[in-house]
Amino acid sequence: MSIPIQYNNQIPVNNGGDPITQLPTDKNQPSLSEAKIINSLFEKNYTTLELVFEELKDSVIFAILFIIISLPQIDNIIYSIVPITKNSFYFMLGLKAIIIVVLHWLIKHYYLSKKRQ
């Protein structure tokens, strides 16, 4: 026994979800956690040039800090604060490296993070 098949020219269109106009909405502002989730879902797609400039920013910060810390006036200030650096080039070099790293961290995490918000 065969079952007759009926063909219908009208194909119902359903993409598996509700139409956007029928979804429930409210007028409340999203909470901070909801806003973070939304921002993480809809991140901006950076171009290659934007990514290069973003990475170049760290190098420029290090270069500027290195030039500033290498000035003779800074050496004199360090000599007056930490007298052992007069006798040892390596202590001076280590202290300058620590100063550059700390200043870079402060600039990157405080100054530049405030600009993003």
N, C-alpha and C positions, 0 to 999 in steps of 0.2 A: 504494500500500500504506500503510495507516495503522497507527500504533503505538497499542495500547490504553493508556489512561491509568488508573492506579489511584489512587484517592483514599483518603487515610488521615486519620481524624479526630484522630489524635494529632499535634500539632505540636511538634517538638522545640524547646525553649527554650534558645537559646544567644545570649547578649548579646555575643558576640565576645571573650570572655576566659575565664580560668580562675576557678572559684569561689575565694573568698578562703581557704577552709579548705584548699585544695589547694596554695596557694603556699608555696614554701620560706621558712623563717624561721630566724633564729639568735638567740642570746641576747647577742650582742656589743653594747656601747654604740656609738651612731653617733659617727663622728669629728666634729671641729669643722667641717670643710667640709661634711659631710653634714647636720649640724644647721643650718648657715646656709642650705643649699638648702631644707631642710624648712621653716624659718621664713619664707623668701621665698615659698614656694609657698602656705603656709597663714597669710598675714597676717590680722590682725584687721581686719574691716570696721568702720570708725568711723562713728558716727552724726553727723549734722550738728552737734549740740550739742557732741560730743566734739571735732570738728574746729575749731569756733569757739574752744573753750577752749584747744586746742593752739596755735592761732595767736595767741590773746590773751596767752599766756604771754610771748611776745617783747615785746609792747607794754608789759606790766606791768614786765618787767625793765628796759626802756629808761626808763620813767617813774620807777621807783625810783632808778636810777642818776643820772638827770638831777636829781632832787630832792637827792640826796646831794651830787653834784658842785656844785650851785648854792649850797650852804651857805657863809656867810662864813668859817667856820673852814677849809674846804677852800681857799678863795681865799688865806687867810693862809699856809697850808702851801705852796701853789704859789708864792706870792710869795717865800717864803724859799728854795725849791729852785731856781726859775728867775726870777732878778731882772728879766729883760727884760719879764716879763708885767706889771710895775707900770706901765711906760711905754706899753704897747700893749694896747688892749682886744682887738684881733684876734688877737694871739699867745695871749692868755689863752683866748679863745673856741676857737681851733684846738686848743690843748693840752687843753682840757676835752673837746672832741669826740673827740680821739684816745684820751683816758683812758676815756671812755664806751664807745667801740667795742672797745677792748682788754678792758675788764672784761666787757662783754657776751659777747664771744667766749669768754673764759675760763669764765664761768658756764655758757654754753650747751654748750660742747664738753667740759668736764671735770665739772662738778658734776651737770648734768642727764643727761649720758650715763651716769654711774655709776648713777643711779637706774633707768634703763631695763634694765640688765643683771641 
